[in-house]
Amino acid sequence: MTFPRRQFLQLAAAAAMLPAVSTVAKAQGYPTRPIRLIIGYTPGGSADLTARLMGQWLSERLGQPFVIENRPGGGTNIATEAALRSPPDGYTLLLAAPANAVNATLYEKLNFNFLAEAEPVAGLIRFPNVVVVNPQLPVKTIPELIAYAKANPGKLNMASSGNGSTIHMSGELCKMLTGSDMVHVPYRGGAPALTDMISGQVHVMFDNILTCAEHVKSGKLRGLAVTSTTRSDVLPDLPTVADFLPGYEASAWYGFVAPKNTPADVISALNKATNAALADPVIKTRFTDLGAMLLPGSPADFGKLLTEETEKWGKVVKFAGAKVD
């Protein structure tokens, strides 16, 4: 997801204003040099902003720079392999994302086994998508959307930012749970998909909340529901999909992982520092502005989420018959 330039600059500037905090980990001997944080996305999107907000705070906390390394391509697999093949010494981290859970099934062959080779460190944030339709489509609720899709099989086009994306998977999960028929139309990114949504070339999209919220507020798109289990403060008037489809939940999330066999005391130090960041009022405010919910917890908590998401989206990928672009 890419933010409008003004919004990105405002949020990025806020990261530079984060208060300095004590360097508690130095006394433990870690870290003694810069830490590399690899992300599988281009600059300017939600993953990049999340990494830079956290990196700035952790640099102050741990007393060493966090160097953000953008390595897009291969559906995040290039970045993931680079991180997992790094020495397990705590000086290389990966910003894990739903793509890591989806890719385990989406790709027939990978050079790594993410769950087996990644050491969970800490969860960061989770944020929903929004079910949006072109205003010309005669539906205003999730039940009406499902009924329309069933009454018009193969005629409702469902846009996404690409095969296997959270936008795509959110829609496929809805199809799987309802038996509705919507034709997936993958784009190379969310921006061109949104353009065609607004013009009416495609009909429905399960888009990232920060990308589409302003279009919903302006009336260019009609919001039906958010894909999280609770309402969003960004679009508080919208119900959740789960209000009509019990058990439905789909959201994007980010967290830190390290290469397998990274020392336990290093994982513990990173987890403690990350949770301290998530408890900071400035960090909380920045992520609230993104429409995100925080994911504090232990490494085991984040490992449980990774396992559950991999299993969940594996079933959806198989149902959809999704293939790599």
PyMOL commands that set and color helices and strands:
alter all, ss='L'
color gray80, all
select helices_A, chain A and resi 5-16+24-28+46-62+74-84+98-106+114-117+142-151+166-178+190-199+209-218+241-243+264-279+281-289+299-320
alter helices_A, ss='H'
color red, helices_A
select strands_A, chain A and resi 35-39+66-70+92-96+118-133+157-160+183-186+204-208+222-226+251-259+293-294
alter strands_A, ss='S'
color yellow, strands_A
deselect
rebuild
show_as cartoon
